[in-house]
């Protein structure tokens, strides 16, 4: 097992064991920090994820964005196991959803949006380092999907404070995020693709 996999397993175990009180605290804290920084961003079309296995929930943020007129989109996993590219389908809390093969909610219907046309994409993580690299679940869906985004789409990771680590041991295919919101702070990252 390599160092990245060891970190992933350790952090996943900690994340899966969070109490509902800790998850609620993280959701409310990240929403509060988002409220302080959101004026920096265009928010017309926003991609997000459905929280799974202790991920920081973006749902309070999404509810506010929908209430203010933003269009929000959830990723949908291809039924073809060889296809790692996600598509994003429009979501409302009234929309019908189903559980995909990973037991994560996806919209049944909805307008599709290319990820390059999204203003922001909130991304989950298992770990996050000081350069904006993240460790995900290890299946490569986000890295595969986001490799072609332009400079207008901002990637923002949502993370618990304990998920901040020294290094994610980035590989050539890893895509860094522009910023991250944790329970205690907003982190902004500089990298050459952000220009």
Secondary structure, 3 states (H helix, E strand, C coil): CCHHHHHHHHHHHHHHCCCHHHHHHHHHHHHHHHHHHHHHCCCCEEEECCCCCCCCCCHHHHHHHHHCCCEEEEEECCCCCCCCCCEEEEECCCCCEEECCCCCEEECCCCEECHHHCCEEEECCCEECCCCCEECCCCCHHHHHHCCCCCCCEEEEECCHHHECCCCCCCCCCCCCCEEECCCCEEECCCHHHC
